[in-house]
């Protein structure tokens, strides 16, 4: 082989001749598009629409915040569909009113309201009749107990030391000031203590709530021991109660001690005899309910076709 054939055929140094022409063409095209962009005006709305269209076309999903946990698709939601709501067989109560100021809407008919008021009045009437029957039984029991007390204390009643009477369903043992207390004093006289002991033995067999009540006349009192009639009446009632409580058989839970001063006189305080009558201590035995309870019963509903007979107070009976 010759030396020329042994020489390697290498490309020429530098860029090929067509590269210069291609580079010039690309430069011219770039300048052309730059000039087109500089002379044109951009429509922002169309640009956003184009960007959104391209986002949907390229499958861009909804952005998920970092703090949210990616949630999968519920199989139950795919396989099952919610049932259609159907009306229930229960009766529906529909309210309609043009009175916008009322807080409650009344859906009852006039006939239903009348029946309701009649039923309520009937129940009230039955309750009153029951209480009247209980009150009549309590008054009969009070008269019977008062008669037994009067028979047992007939000697003391004859001496004028006490009285026994009934008022409604109450039995009242009235201790007069004569022989029981000294004037302006609250200590029981020693001679009167056996009478209290006798009354105490009788009270053990009598049922009911017992109140020991002290009373005075209207003449003011002001001593070192008592500043007013309130203190004197309360102290006298307490002295009688303490003498009753001396026996351990007495149940003190059913007792109360009250002082009324001159607020509940038996007679006007216009004579010495009436004032002496008002100075007293009463042992009141309450049978059943008081008459004031019946007076505090609710009224019959308006429009109800029924009447409730009035309650008559039983007269006082003195033995």
PyMOL commands that set and color helices and strands:
alter all, ss='L'
color gray80, all
select helices_A, chain A and resi 3-6+17-39+44-57+75-79+110-152+154-159+190-203+229-244+252-254+272-278+291-295
alter helices_A, ss='H'
color red, helices_A
select strands_A, chain A and resi 162-167+170-176+209-215+255-259+280-286+317-318
alter strands_A, ss='S'
color yellow, strands_A
deselect
rebuild
show_as cartoon
